[in-house]
Amino acid sequence: MGMGMVDSDRDRGPVMRKTTGVASSSSSGSLCGLSLNVAFLLSMVATNLLSLYHLSTRASTAQPLLLPQQGQPDDQLLRQLTAIRATVSHLNHLRSSTPPPPPPPPELLLYSRLGPLASACSAHPDLLHRFMSYTPFARCPDDTLSLAEPLLLRGCHPLPRRRCFSPTPPASSKQLPADPFSPLPDTAVRWSPGAKCSSFSCLPPSLGFDVARREAARFLRAEGPLDLTVAQLLRLASLSRAGPIRLGLDVGGGTGTLAARLKRAANATVLTTTMDLGAPYSEAAAARGVVPVHAPLQQRFPVGDGTMDLVRAGHAVNRWIPEAALEFLWYDADRVLRPRGLLWVDHFWCRRADLAAVYAPMLQRLGYKTVKWAVGDRSTAAAAAAGGKHDEVYLTALLQKP
């Protein structure tokens, strides 16, 4: 029995040793795999460190952008950076310490709304888009009444259309008259397709196109104290020592009758500002041999400072013009008049109360000498038939610049 037990233990010994050997093999395999992982991790860290070192070495040896030459010392780069930093700091200090610029004068803002040079075009995009929808290098659309004149009246001046051929009157075998008071042929002007009339006989005589009769009598006879003839004008200019009238500007002068009269009486050259509102004023004035200036009233007169002997404000200058724009017109007349030049306000009409409160003080602020000042009732047939009292008056004044 004892021998049997001993044998059993002997037989079990190799088995136990075998099991222990298997456990030892498993532990050795786990340690080996961990070692490989650690080695791989160390190799990655070493690779990253080497890459970082390589990049930092290249960056430190690269040529700076601010240095124009290879091999400049680093202290020069530092000086440039310091100068840039100081400049930025100085500008920031100026921005924080300098007060903001003052706003533009109210008068400039007012004028920018009333009479800007071409800037008012953008305020009317619909009209402007239609006006500028044309074919370049071809014939311009015939849209004077529908687009060009409305844009001019709204301050869009000069008109921006440039690269097309403007329509002109057709060639005619009839010669233009040498006498500005001879009847104008209908072929002398271009009649717009949308116009109501296509001949001078169709237009009302009061518009100034009856040059052979109605216009031929203008500025020759005075029918009342409000009228001023060319002979009276020349005599008053002589008495006031204004000198000869050689150059003039007739604002709203219609078809140029005053220019024609002064050309004949004093050999004077008078420019006539016109607008083609419902009738071809510019072309009719040119056909009579006078110079038309197609410009709205709110724009600066296209003549030099101190060059005109006479400026006349015709019937187009009246109370319908906004007060600020009218005051600009008077001061622009002052700009173009030479010393001792004459400002002629011809039949300016307004309400009687407004004349005393607004328009007379506006003219008096110019500081001009009064050569003539006449006020009369503005009567109309309809008001006279109704028996109403007229509260509108005419003013005719001749003022002399100091």
VONU-387645 format. One record per residue (C-alpha): residue in three letters; x, y, z; residue number from 1. Coordinates in steps of 0.2 Angstrom, whole numbers, plus 2048, in hexadecimal, padded with zeros to 3 digits. Example, Ala and Ser with C-alpha at 12.3 -4.5 7.8 and 13.67 -1.06 7.14 Angstrom:
% residues 2
   type     u     v     w   seq
    ALA   83E   7EA   827     1
    SER   844   7FB   824     2
//
This chain:
% residues 402
   type     u     v     w   seq
    MET   800   800   800     1
    GLY   80E   80C   804     2
    MET   817   807   7F5     3
    GLY   807   80B   7EB     4
    MET   806   81C   7F2     5
    VAL   818   820   7EE     6
    ASP   816   81B   7DC     7
    SER   807   826   7DA     8
    ASP   811   835   7E0     9
    ARG   81F   831   7D4    10
    ASP   812   82F   7C6    11
    ARG   80B   841   7CB    12
    GLY   81B   84A   7CB    13
    PRO   81E   84B   7B9    14
    VAL   80D   851   7B6    15
    MET   80F   85F   7C2    16
    ARG   81F   864   7BB    17
    LYS   817   865   7AA    18
    THR   809   870   7B0    19
    THR   815   87C   7B7    20
    GLY   81F   87D   7A7    21
    VAL   80F   881   79E    22
    ALA   80C   890   7A9    23
    SER   81E   896   7A8    24
    SER   81C   896   795    25
    SER   80C   8A1   796    26
    SER   814   8AE   7A1    27
    SER   823   8AF   796    28
    GLY   818   8B2   787    29
    SER   80E   8C0   78F    30
    LEU   81E   8C9   795    31
    CYS   825   8C8   783    32
    GLY   815   8D0   77B    33
    LEU   816   8DE   788    34
    SER   828   8E1   784    35
    LEU   824   8E3   772    36
    ASN   816   8EF   775    37
    VAL   822   8FA   780    38
    ALA   82F   8F9   773    39
    PHE   823   8FF   765    40
    LEU   81D   90D   770    41
    LEU   82E   913   773    42
    SER   833   912   761    43
    MET   823   91D   75D    44
    VAL   828   92A   76A    45
    ALA   83A   92A   764    46
    THR   834   92D   752    47
    ASN   829   93B   757    48
    LEU   837   943   761    49
    LEU   843   942   752    50
    SER   836   949   746    51
    LEU   833   958   752    52
    TYR   845   95B   753    53
    HIS   848   95A   741    54
    LEU   839   967   73E    55
    SER   840   973   74B    56
    THR   851   972   744    57
    ARG   84A   976   732    58
    ALA   840   985   739    59
    SER   84E   98C   743    60
    THR   859   98C   733    61
    ALA   84C   992   727    62
    GLN   84D   9A3   71F    63
    PRO   841   9B0   728    64
    LEU   835   9B8   71C    65
    LEU   839   9C9   722    66
    LEU   84C   9C7   71F    67
    PRO   850   9CA   70D    68
    GLN   861   9C2   70D    69
    GLN   868   9B1   712    70
    GLY   872   9B1   722    71
    GLN   86B   9C2   72A    72
    PRO   86D   9C2   73D    73
    ASP   85E   9BE   748    74
    ASP   860   9CE   751    75
    GLN   85B   9D8   741    76
    LEU   84B   9CD   740    77
    LEU   847   9D1   753    78
    ARG   84A   9E4   74F    79
    GLN   83D   9E3   741    80
    LEU   831   9DA   74B    81
    THR   833   9E7   759    82
    ALA   831   9F5   74D    83
    ILE   821   9ED   746    84
    ARG   81A   9EA   758    85
    ALA   81E   9FC   75C    86
    THR   815   A03   74D    87
    VAL   806   9F9   750    88
    SER   806   9FF   763    89
    HIS   808   A11   75D    90
    LEU   7F9   A0F   751    91
    ASN   7EE   A07   75E    92
    HIS   7F3   A16   769    93
    LEU   7EE   A23   75C    94
    ARG   7DE   A1A   758    95
    SER   7D9   A1A   76B    96
    SER   7DF   A2C   76E    97
    THR   7DA   A35   75E    98
    PRO   7C8   A3B   75E    99
    PRO   7BC   A35   750   100
    PRO   7BC   A41   741   101
    PRO   7AD   A4E   741   102
    PRO   79E   A4A   737   103
    PRO   79C   A53   726   104
    PRO   794   A64   726   105
    PRO   780   A63   725   106
    GLU   781   A6E   716   107
    LEU   78C   A61   70D   108
    LEU   780   A54   712   109
    LEU   771   A5E   70C   110
    TYR   77A   A61   6FB   111
    SER   77E   A4F   6F9   112
    ARG   76B   A4C   6F9   113
    LEU   766   A5A   6EE   114
    GLY   773   A5B   6E0   115
    PRO   780   A4E   6E1   116
    LEU   78A   A4B   6D1   117
    ALA   784   A3B   6CA   118
    SER   782   A33   6DB   119
    ALA   76F   A35   6DB   120
    CYS   76F   A28   6CC   121
    SER   770   A1A   6D9   122
    ALA   761   A21   6E2   123
    HIS   756   A1C   6D4   124
    PRO   75B   A0A   6CF   125
    ASP   74C   A07   6C4   126
    LEU   74E   A16   6B9   127
    LEU   761   A13   6B9   128
    HIS   760   A01   6B4   129
    ARG   754   A05   6A6   130
    PHE   75F   A13   6A0   131
    MET   76F   A09   6A0   132
    SER   767   9FA   697   133
    TYR   76E   9FE   686   134
    THR   779   9F6   679   135
    PRO   78A   9FD   679   136
    PHE   792   A04   669   137
    ALA   780   A05   661   138
    ARG   772   A12   660   139
    CYS   76C   A18   671   140
    PRO   75A   A15   676   141
    ASP   74F   A24   672   142
    ASP   749   A26   685   143
    THR   74C   A39   688   144
    LEU   73B   A3C   68F   145
    SER   738   A2C   698   146
    LEU   749   A29   6A0   147
    ALA   757   A37   69D   148
    GLU   74D   A46   6A2   149
    PRO   745   A3D   6B2   150
    LEU   757   A38   6B7   151
    LEU   75E   A4A   6B5   152
    LEU   750   A51   6BF   153
    ARG   754   A45   6CD   154
    GLY   766   A4B   6CE   155
    CYS   76D   A3D   6C3   156
    HIS   77A   A48   6BA   157
    PRO   784   A46   6AF   158
    LEU   77A   A37   6A8   159
    PRO   785   A27   6A9   160
    ARG   781   A20   697   161
    ARG   791   A22   68D   162
    ARG   794   A15   67F   163
    CYS   786   A17   673   164
    PHE   781   A23   665   165
    SER   775   A30   66A   166
    PRO   766   A32   65E   167
    THR   767   A42   654   168
    PRO   75B   A4B   648   169
    PRO   75A   A44   637   170
    ALA   764   A4C   629   171
    SER   75A   A59   620   172
    SER   75C   A64   611   173
    LYS   755   A73   61A   174
    GLN   762   A7F   621   175
    LEU   761   A85   633   176
    PRO   75C   A98   633   177
    ALA   76A   AA5   636   178
    ASP   75D   AB0   63F   179
    PRO   759   AA9   651   180
    PHE   748   AB1   64F   181
    SER   743   AA8   63F   182
    PRO   737   A99   640   183
    LEU   740   A89   644   184
    PRO   73D   A7A   638   185
    ASP   736   A6B   640   186
    THR   744   A61   639   187
    ALA   750   A6B   644   188
    VAL   74D   A60   653   189
    ARG   74A   A4E   657   190
    TRP   738   A4B   65D   191
    SER   738   A3D   66A   192
    PRO   72C   A2E   666   193
    GLY   723   A31   676   194
    ALA   720   A43   674   195
    LYS   70F   A4B   672   196
    CYS   715   A56   664   197
    SER   71F   A53   655   198
    SER   720   A65   64E   199
    PHE   722   A77   655   200
    SER   711   A7C   650   201
    CYS   70A   A6F   65C   202
    LEU   713   A77   66B   203
    PRO   70B   A85   676   204
    PRO   712   A96   671   205
    SER   715   A9A   683   206
    LEU   723   A8C   684   207
    GLY   72E   A97   67A   208
    PHE   72E   A8E   669   209
    ASP   725   A9C   660   210
    VAL   735   AA4   65C   211
    ALA   72F   AAF   64D   212
    ARG   721   AB8   657   213
    ARG   720   AB6   66A   214
    GLU   732   AB3   66D   215
    ALA   737   AC1   661   216
    ALA   72E   ACE   66C   217
    ARG   736   AC8   67C   218
    PHE   742   AD3   685   219
    LEU   73E   AE2   679   220
    ARG   72F   AEA   681   221
    ALA   72B   AEC   694   222
    GLU   719   AE9   698   223
    GLY   71B   AED   6AA   224
    PRO   727   AF0   6B8   225
    LEU   72B   ADD   6B9   226
    ASP   732   ADD   6A7   227
    LEU   744   AE1   6A3   228
    THR   749   AE4   691   229
    VAL   75A   AE1   68A   230
    ALA   75C   AF3   687   231
    GLN   758   AF7   699   232
    LEU   764   AE9   69F   233
    LEU   772   AF0   695   234
    ARG   76F   B02   69C   235
    LEU   76D   AFC   6AE   236
    ALA   77E   AF2   6AC   237
    SER   786   B02   6A6   238
    LEU   77F   B0D   6B3   239
    SER   784   B01   6C1   240
    ARG   796   B00   6B9   241
    ALA   794   AED   6B7   242
    GLY   79D   AEF   6A7   243
    PRO   798   AE7   696   244
    ILE   78E   AD7   696   245
    ARG   799   ACB   68C   246
    LEU   795   ABA   694   247
    GLY   785   AB4   69C   248
    LEU   77C   AA5   6A3   249
    ASP   769   AA4   6A1   250
    VAL   762   A97   6AD   251
    GLY   752   A8F   6A7   252
    GLY   753   A99   697   253
    GLY   747   A8F   68C   254
    THR   74C   A90   67A   255
    GLY   759   A9D   67C   256
    THR   750   AAD   678   257
    LEU   75A   AB8   684   258
    ALA   76B   AB1   67E   259
    ALA   765   AB5   66C   260
    ARG   760   AC7   671   261
    LEU   770   ACB   67A   262
    LYS   77A   AC3   66C   263
    ARG   772   ACF   660   264
    ALA   772   ADF   66C   265
    ALA   783   ADD   674   266
    ASN   78C   ACF   66B   267
    ALA   78B   AC5   67C   268
    THR   78D   AB2   67E   269
    VAL   780   AAB   689   270
    LEU   77E   A99   68E   271
    THR   76C   A93   691   272
    THR   769   A85   69D   273
    THR   75A   A7A   697   274
    MET   751   A6A   69B   275
    ASP   747   A61   68E   276
    LEU   737   A5F   698   277
    GLY   729   A5B   68B   278
    ALA   732   A65   67D   279
    PRO   743   A65   674   280
    TYR   749   A75   67D   281
    SER   75C   A71   67B   282
    GLU   75B   A6D   668   283
    ALA   750   A7C   664   284
    ALA   75C   A88   66D   285
    ALA   76B   A80   663   286
    ALA   761   A82   653   287
    ARG   75F   A95   657   288
    GLY   772   A96   659   289
    VAL   774   A98   66B   290
    VAL   77D   A8C   677   291
    PRO   771   A81   682   292
    VAL   778   A79   692   293
    HIS   76D   A69   696   294
    ALA   76E   A69   6A9   295
    PRO   762   A68   6B7   296
    LEU   760   A77   6C3   297
    GLN   767   A6E   6D2   298
    GLN   778   A6C   6CA   299
    ARG   787   A77   6CB   300
    PHE   788   A82   6BC   301
    PRO   795   A7C   6B0   302
    VAL   79F   A8C   6AE   303
    GLY   7AE   A93   6B7   304
    ASP   7AF   A9D   6C7   305
    GLY   7AD   AB0   6C4   306
    THR   7AB   AAF   6B1   307
    MET   799   AB5   6AE   308
    ASP   793   AC7   6AC   309
    LEU   781   AC3   6AD   310
    VAL   777   AB4   6B5   311
    ARG   764   AB4   6B2   312
    ALA   758   AA9   6BB   313
    GLY   749   AA6   6AF   314
    HIS   737   AA0   6B2   315
    ALA   73D   A8E   6B6   316
    VAL   745   A95   6C7   317
    ASN   736   A97   6D2   318
    ARG   72F   A92   6E3   319
    TRP   72D   A7F   6DE   320
    ILE   740   A7D   6E0   321
    PRO   744   A78   6F2   322
    GLU   74B   A86   6FC   323
    ALA   75C   A7E   6FF   324
    ALA   75E   A7A   6ED   325
    LEU   759   A8C   6E8   326
    GLU   765   A93   6F4   327
    PHE   773   A88   6ED   328
    LEU   76E   A8F   6DC   329
    TRP   770   AA1   6E1   330
    TYR   781   A9E   6E9   331
    ASP   786   A95   6D9   332
    ALA   781   AA4   6CF   333
    ASP   78C   AAE   6DB   334
    ARG   79A   AA2   6D8   335
    VAL   79A   AA4   6C5   336
    LEU   797   AB7   6C5   337
    ARG   7A6   AC3   6C4   338
    PRO   7A7   AD2   6CF   339
    ARG   799   ADF   6CB   340
    GLY   790   AD1   6C1   341
    LEU   77D   AD2   6C0   342
    LEU   771   AC5   6C7   343
    TRP   760   AC7   6BE   344
    VAL   751   ABE   6C7   345
    ASP   744   ABF   6BA   346
    HIS   732   ABC   6BE   347
    PHE   735   AB1   6CD   348
    TRP   724   AAC   6D4   349
    CYS   71F   AA6   6E6   350
    ARG   713   AAA   6F4   351
    ARG   713   ABC   6FA   352
    ALA   716   AB6   70C   353
    ASP   725   AAB   706   354
    LEU   72D   AB9   6FD   355
    ALA   72E   AC3   70D   356
    ALA   733   AB5   718   357
    VAL   73E   AAA   70D   358
    TYR   743   AAF   6FC   359
    ALA   747   AC2   6FE   360
    PRO   752   ABE   70D   361
    MET   75A   AB0   703   362
    LEU   75F   ABC   6F6   363
    GLN   764   ACA   702   364
    ARG   770   ABE   70A   365
    LEU   77B   ABF   6FB   366
    GLY   77F   AD1   6FF   367
    TYR   77C   AD8   6ED   368
    LYS   778   AE9   6E9   369
    THR   766   AEB   6E3   370
    VAL   765   AF3   6D2   371
    LYS   752   AEF   6CF   372
    TRP   745   AE6   6DA   373
    ALA   733   AE5   6D4   374
    VAL   725   ADA   6DB   375
    GLY   714   AD8   6D3   376
    ASP   704   ACD   6D5   377
    ARG   705   ABC   6CB   378
    SER   6F3   ABC   6C4   379
    THR   6EB   AAE   6BB   380
    ALA   6DC   AAD   6B0   381
    ALA   6D4   AA0   6BB   382
    ALA   6D7   AA9   6CB   383
    ALA   6D0   AB9   6C4   384
    ALA   6C0   AB0   6BD   385
    ALA   6BD   AA9   6CF   386
    GLY   6C0   ABA   6D7   387
    GLY   6CD   AB3   6E3   388
    LYS   6DA   ABD   6EB   389
    HIS   6EC   ABA   6E4   390
    ASP   6F9   AB6   6F1   391
    GLU   706   AB2   6E4   392
    VAL   712   ABF   6DE   393
    TYR   720   AC1   6D1   394
    LEU   731   AC8   6D5   395
    THR   73D   AD0   6C9   396
    ALA   74E   AD5   6D0   397
    LEU   75E   ADB   6C9   398
    LEU   76C   AD9   6D6   399
    GLN   77F   ADD   6D4   400
    LYS   78D   AD3   6DC   401
    PRO   799   ADE   6E6   402
//
